Amino acid sequence: MSETIIKEIIERAIKDEAFRKLLFTNPDEALKGYELTDEDRKVLENLNEDNFDEFAGGLGDRSTKGIWVVGS
């Protein structure tokens, strides 16, 4: 999993509300131009408004443990 790319996308979604909405509604469009593995894409496509803040807030903890879990 590409931790750096995931963090970049999450940080962009935190700072850019329009990108964040696009990520939830049309992840294919939002993720264009990013080189993602299938696993990266799956993690990001499973994000929604309900679990995004929790995921973003715990990103550091998850990345240091090597565990990426997204609630449904």
C-alpha positions in Angstrom: 0.0 0.0 0.0 1.3 3.5 -0.9 1.1 5.3 2.4 2.4 8.5 1.0 -0.2 8.7 -1.8 -3.0 7.8 0.6 -1.9 10.5 3.0 -1.7 13.0 0.2 -5.3 12.2 -1.0 -6.7 12.3 2.6 -4.9 15.6 3.3 -6.3 17.1 0.0 -9.8 15.9 1.0 -9.5 17.5 4.4 -8.4 20.8 2.9 -10.5 20.8 -0.3 -14.3 20.3 0.4 -15.1 20.0 -3.4 -12.5 17.3 -3.8 -13.8 15.5 -0.7 -17.3 15.5 -2.1 -16.0 14.2 -5.4 -14.1 11.4 -3.6 -17.3 10.3 -2.0 -19.6 10.6 -5.1 -17.2 9.8 -7.9 -14.0 8.2 -6.7 -12.9 7.2 -10.2 -12.9 10.9 -11.2 -11.3 12.1 -7.9 -8.5 9.6 -8.1 -7.6 10.2 -11.7 -3.9 11.0 -12.0 -2.9 9.2 -8.8 -0.9 6.0 -9.2 -2.7 3.7 -6.8 -2.6 0.0 -6.2 -5.8 -2.0 -6.2 -5.6 -2.1 -2.5 -5.2 1.7 -2.2 -8.1 2.3 -4.5 -10.3 -0.2 -2.5 -9.5 1.7 0.8 -10.3 5.1 -0.7 -13.5 3.9 -2.5 -14.8 2.5 0.8 -14.6 5.9 2.5 -17.8 7.9 3.0 -18.8 10.9 5.0 -19.6 8.8 8.1 -16.2 7.1 8.3 -13.9 9.6 6.7 -13.2 11.7 9.8 -12.4 8.6 11.9 -10.1 7.2 9.1 -8.3 10.6 8.6 -7.9 11.1 12.4 -6.4 7.6 12.9 -4.3 7.6 9.8 -1.1 8.1 11.7 -1.9 5.2 14.0 -2.9 2.9 11.2 0.1 3.7 9.1 2.6 3.1 11.8 1.1 -0.3 12.5 0.8 -1.2 8.9 -3.0 -1.7 9.3 -5.5 0.0 7.1 -9.1 -0.7 8.2 -12.1 1.2 6.9 -15.4 0.7 8.5 -18.5 0.2 6.4 
